[in-house]
Amino acid sequence: MAAFSYHAARMAVTVLLMLAITPALPRTAVAGSPPFSCAPGATSQGYAFCDSRLPVEQRAADLVARLTLAEKVSQLGDEAAGVPRLGVPPYKWWSEGLHGLSFWGHGMHFDGAVRAITSFPQVLLTAAAFDEKLWYLIGQAIGTEARALYNVGQAEGLTIWSPNVNIYRDPRWGRGQETPGEDPATASKYAVAFVRGLQGPSSPATLRTSACCKHASAYDLEEWKGAIRYDYDARVTAQDMEDTFNPPFRSCVEEGMASCVMCAYTSINGVPACASSDLLTKTFKGDWGLNGYVSSDCDAVALMHDAQRYRPTPEDTVAAALTAGLDLNCGNYTQVHGLAAVQQGKMSEQDVDRALRNLFAVRMRLGHFEGDPRGSALYGGLGAGDVCSPAHKALTLQAATSGIVLLKNDAGILPLDRSAVASAAVIGHNANDPAALYGNYFGPPCEYTTPLQGLQGYVENVQFLAGCDSAACGFAATGQAVALAGSADYVVMFMGLSQRQEQEGIDRMSLLLPGQQQSLITAVASAAKRPVILVLLTGGPVDVSFAKSNPKIGAILWAGYPGQAGGLAIAKILFGEHNPSGRLPVTWYPEEFTRVPMTDMRMRADPASGYPGRTYRFYQGNTVYKFGDGLSYSKFSRQLVIRNRAPNTNLLAGLTATPAADGGASYVVEEIGADGCEQLKFPAVVEVHNHGPMDGKHSVLMFLRWPDATSGRPVSQLVGFRAQHLKAGEKARLRFDVSPCEHFSWAREDGKKVIGAGSHFLRVDKDEYEIRFEP
């Protein structure tokens, strides 16, 4: 999000963090009134824009037609001016709801009757649950709390600039923690579920809140060796845009029906994303049918002129953005220079009108032009009691326990027997730091439980030592840690990263644990009576090869940034009250991967030059842990079943297969057509069996692989996933609806999606089923 405004706000946010990690003091506050228009008896009520019986598009056009040019331009920034003569209140577009309502942005306030919100785990951890229903429920909870905050007068907008569905392409990216991971299919499913939850069941006609999918597209670099996101030109092939970077945004709009897409700071092949008519108008609004608005990232329009030098004057820059299809600028650059841009003939008043019709239509779908929203039958009854509700608190605990990934469990050291743990040494800088729970884009939590506090609820004799002065671990109290470790029955270490190593504006240079962390962990493990348990609180992957291979480190858990209930969730897993089920949504690379430039946007490997490719779909190199890795306390078996001979490959008989460079052939998906693609669909069933000894949730991931990765084919790609809770000894059949046009296809160099002739293998673990398309 923000550029100049973000950096100016960082110090203020540090102060706010202290509020976030301190339980709110009781305070009596009088509930305020939400801003709205078209109240009964108001002067404006006779206008067409107040007539809720009319189509939203007609109402928005009526309102825009009543504005002067100066009034119109005043609406083009994220802090839109009011129009008192028409009864239109000011509006603040920028609010955040990445994993709970947030301090970031201008639209939400936590200084009234509501002082705290439910803080869910950072997105990458909830993505590890591979559970669409969970993602929907989190979006629903955040949308409910936003609407409740609005109703009590603590919000000046309901446009939530979330989710972040950029592909986590490079493990060093500081914002990877905000995303659903590296896989386009997973990110697409997450986008749809979260957006539908956030916007409400009546979307698109009526919105609980408005969701905004960001940052389109091919944005995944903050600052690396002089390359800075504000003026970085991402060189991306049509192939990679089609099958890696754009799919989550397409799903967000077409299936999730998101009412906003945010364009990124970066340029794509020489054109700033927020000035690309091909992206904003042709793709978002045309091909995908966006019913809503396009916003810039904060100060992105100013940066087009000041950093990217894309156009010679501010007026030219504003005109370039708006005529390309931008509707709203986060910042005030368009408000400052928009009037002159029209007066100088750089753009027309009609360009402004088009943007404003989109903006006011969204506000109308939010109910801001139908009188007091507290009278709404849908959401009018929401209030302070709907924030931090027992259901939402239970949901954030569920999200954390569902996402935490067990990566190592040698000799079954976990779960711990509560009655057998007389004493425990808790060591690590992340053990008792509330800030380690939240990640970025957080708000003030209802309550919190640190990992130390979580363990203290299970073990009477717990001794704690931070061990490192911070996540940077420039100083380590190794001697004290070794002595403590040798005196306890069990040792649990809470290590990892913080927002000082990875966040917006900060990419990592190394994948290793910072400073003296590794030497501290190794020394403690050597001194402990039993193999130690290592819990990693990080946003992104780290190279912990040393711990994976060390027999004195018995278990490794990745807990991400687990939210307000994170400490309790970790304790429940350590002591077997919850059977771990999370699976990694990103590849964990070795440190040697850092030799690959972050600025190389290619996804596919190039063996000739030694370029290894990126993500599990294309990477050809060593891994620390693989995409989809994750252990359980139970033994599960999975068997793939295809009920009929499927699909009906004869449907392709009348099509001409296009020869490929490797001697094979392929069918162009658009030539198969919508009807043909529908007829090719078939069901696949996975029989999954929990052999025990514990009940538990299990996520089944189904992949597709080809005999080789030539002609641009991925090594493999995810077809789908299903999460199912199974009792010990229980069996279940999980159905996957397989669409060859979607799941068997990949993009050629020209960006056309194709299905290859020959063999395709559906795979669940080592169980495979072959399907052939004959040329």
C-alpha positions, 0 to 999 in steps of 0.5 A: 500500500502507501508510498510516501504516506506509508513511510510518513506513517510508520513512526505513528504505527509503531506507537499504535502497536503499543496500543495493539499489544496492550489490553484495552482499558474499559471506556464508556463512549457514546455511539456516533452516527454513520455518514449517509445521504438521502435521509427522509425529509432531506433536500436531496431526497427528491433527486433520482440518485436517492430513488432506490427503486432505480438501477444503481447505474442510473442513480450514479449517473444522476448524481454525477450530472448534478456536480460541478467540474470542481466538485467532480475532481474533488472526488478522485482521491481516497479522501473524497470531499463532501457536497453539502448542497446535495447532502453528500457526506465526505467519504474515505475510501482507504480501509484495510482488512487483510486479516482483521480491521487495521490501523492502516488506512484512514477510514476506520477508527478505534477510539469509541465504543469499539476499541479492539477487533478480532485479529486473525492469523496473517494470510499465509498461515490461513492459506496453509489450511487449504480450506475454502470454507475457513477463508470465507468465514474469516472474510465474513467476520471481518466484513461484519466487524467493519459494518458494525464499526460503521454503524457505531460511527467509527468508520468513514468508509466501507471499502476494504482494500483487501485481499492481497492475491499477488503470487509469492514468487520469490521467498525474499519478498517482504509482503509474501506473508500477506498473500495466499502463497505461490500457487495460482490455483490456491490464490484464486480459490482464496480470492473467491472465498475471502471476497465473497465472505467480505462482501456478503451473500447479497453481493453484487447488488448489495454489499456488506463491505466492498473488497479490493483485490490487489496489487495487479499485476506481477508485483512482488518486489519492495527493494532489492539491490537498488531495484525499488517498487516505485520505479521498477519495470517488471519484464514479464512474458505473456506466458507468465502473465496468463498462467501465473500472475493474472489468474488470482485477479481474474478469479477475484473479479469473475467468480468472487465478484470483487467490486475493486481491483487495485493496480500496482506501483510497478510498470509492466514491460515499460508501462506503469500498471496504473496507466495501462489501458490494456490492463485496466480497461481491456482486461479488468473491465472488458474481458473480466467484466469488473463491476466496480472501480479501479484504484491506484496504490497509494501515491502511485499516480504521483510516482508515475511522474516523480519517480518513473518520469512516464509523462512530462507534467502532472496534468499529463500524468493524471490524464494518462491514468484516468484515460487508461481506466483508473477511477480512484487515486489513493492520495490527492494527486488527481485532486490537485492536478485533475482540474487543470488536466481537463482545462488544458485538454489533456483529458475530458470531463467525460473521463472524470464522469466515467470514473465517478459513475463507477465510484458512486455506484459502489457507494450506493451498493453499500447503502450510503444513499438510502438514509440511515444504514442502521435501518437496513434490514440486512446489516443495520442491526450490527453494532459493538456487540458483533465485534470480538464476539465469542464466535469470532474469537473461536474462529481465529483460534480455529484458523491458527490451529488449522494453518500451523504446519508440522514439518518434522517430528522425529521419533514421535516426540510430539504430541507431548504428554501433559502429565509427563512434562514436569518442567519446560524451558521456553527460549526465544525472542518470539516466545513472549512478544505480542508483536510476533503474533500479528504480521503487518496490516494489523489492528488492535486485538480483542485479546492475545495469548503469546506462546509463553502464555499458552505453554504456561496454561499446560505446564506448571513449571515454565522458565523463560529466556528470550535468548536473543535481544531481538529477531536480528539476534545481534546478541545471544545469551547462549551461556544462560540458554544452555544452562536453562536447557540442561535443567528442564525436562523439555525445551521449546524454542520460539525463533524466527523473524519479525517485521524488521526483516520482512514487511512492506518496503523490506525484502530479505537478502538472506533466507537464513535465520538472522544473526546468532539464531542458528548457533543459539538453537544448535547450542541449546539442542546439544545441551538439552536432555531430550530433542528440542522442539523448534517453533518458527514464527515467520512470514516467509520461508527460511532455510533451516536445513541445519535443524532439519538434519539435526537429530537433537532437534526433534520437531519443527513447527511453522506457525507463521504470524498466528494472530491473537490466539496464536499462543493457545493454538501452538500449545494445543498442537504441542500437547495433542489437543489439536492434530496438526493439518497445515500444509506449506503454501510456498516452497522453502528454498535453500540459501543458495537460491539467493543467487537468483536475482529478484528482478528476474521475473521468469517463472520457467527454468532455463537449464542452459543458463542455470536459471532454476525457475520459481515455485513448485510448478517450475523450480528445478533445484534443491528444496528445504521443504516442498509446497504441500509438505505437512505432517500429522499425528495420525497416519492417513492414506489416500487413493485416487478413484475415477468412476468412469473412463474420463474425460470424453477425449473424442470431443477433440477429434474434430480439432486440429492439434498445433505442432509444438517445438518438442515434436508434440502437439496441443489444442488451443482452449479457446478453440475447444469452446465453452461447450466443449470445455464443459463436456470435458469435465469429469469427477474424480474421487479420493478415498481418504482413510484416517488410520489413527491414532487421533481424530483430525482434519486432513487436506488432500491436494490433487496435482497434475503432472506430465511426462516431461516439462517441455514446451513450457509445461509446468513440472506439475500443477495443483488441480484442487484441494479438499479439507475434511475432518476424520475420526480415527479409523474413519474413511471418507470420499472427497469429490474433485470436479476436474476441468481439463480446460482449466486444470490440464492446460498451460500457457504457450509463449503467446499467452494462449492456453493449450491442452497437450496431446498425449499423457496427463497424470492425475496424482495424489501422493504416489497414486496416479491415473493416466488420461490421454488426448490423442492428436 
